[in-house]
Amino acid sequence: MTPYKSNRGARNDPVSLHSMTPRLRAILAGWLLLGGCSRSGADVRNSKGAEEAGTAPTQAATGGRVGVATAGPIVPVSSGSSTPQAHSKCPRTGLWAPCSVESRLTRAGFVVRRTSGSPKRAGFSVTPQLYALGKSRLEVFIYPSERAANADVSGIDTLSAAPRGAANPWGMTPTFVRSANLLAVFLTDNPTYAERLTLALTAGAPQP
């Protein structure tokens, strides 16, 4: 009779790639390759989704993983006194000033840009401040008081924004706006812009 041998306490030899059959090694290598491809595909999809949402992928500080940095709002920057710092210093006197006009138009959705030139317009006793609002043009006449503005309006044909009886000098039908100590002539072929600008200015100057 063969003596009984106990296997208690015996250890199995560790399994290595060398001890596997070629078939098992091929199967294991396929699993590893499939797992790597799945992770790579997920990273590509996350990166593509971030780009379509308007964000940019960035490398995280640790681990080299891909994170998403949300882009901040795009704020149009205008020249002159129409910057946010200038708006905060604009006096609220109940009368219009160039800075309050620019602030109001910016909040109404216009990109406001000052342009050079100070043409003298017939029928207006003050020289205008010129602005470009996209492809449209705006001339703003700011008077020292509402009474002074009314004195000019009394002699102006508001349909042509010119002295009564005179020909239209603007080359197109103007939009004439009157608000407190402000008169404005807006030259645009976009009726929606004309209405938006009129509503913005006729709402009144910033009050104290």
Stockholm file with secondary structure:
# STOCKHOLM 1.0

chainA/1-208         MTPYKSNRGARNDPVSLHSMTPRLRAILAGWLLLGGCSRSGADVRNSKGAEEAGTAPTQAATGGRVGVATAGPIVPVSSGSSTPQAHSKCPRTGLWAPCSVESRLTRAGFVVRRTSGSPKRAGFSVTPQLYALGKSRLEVFIYPSERAANADVSGIDTLSAAPRGAANPWGMTPTFVRSANLLAVFLTDNPTYAERLTLALTAGAPQP
#=GR chainA/1-208 SS CCCCCCCTTCCCCCCCTTTSCHHHHHHHHHHHHHHHHHHHHHHHHHHHHHHHTTCEEEECSSTTCEEEECCCCCCCCCSGGGSHHHHHTCCCSSSCCHHHHHHHHHHTTCCEEECCCCCCCTTCSSCCEEEEETTEEEEEEECSSHHHHHHHHTTEETTTTEETTSCCCSSSCCEEEEETTEEEEEECSCHHHHHHHHHHHHTCCCCC
#=GC SS_cons         CCCCCCCTTCCCCCCCTTTSCHHHHHHHHHHHHHHHHHHHHHHHHHHHHHHHTTCEEEECSSTTCEEEECCCCCCCCCSGGGSHHHHHTCCCSSSCCHHHHHHHHHHTTCCEEECCCCCCCTTCSSCCEEEEETTEEEEEEECSSHHHHHHHHTTEETTTTEETTSCCCSSSCCEEEEETTEEEEEECSCHHHHHHHHHHHHTCCCCC
//
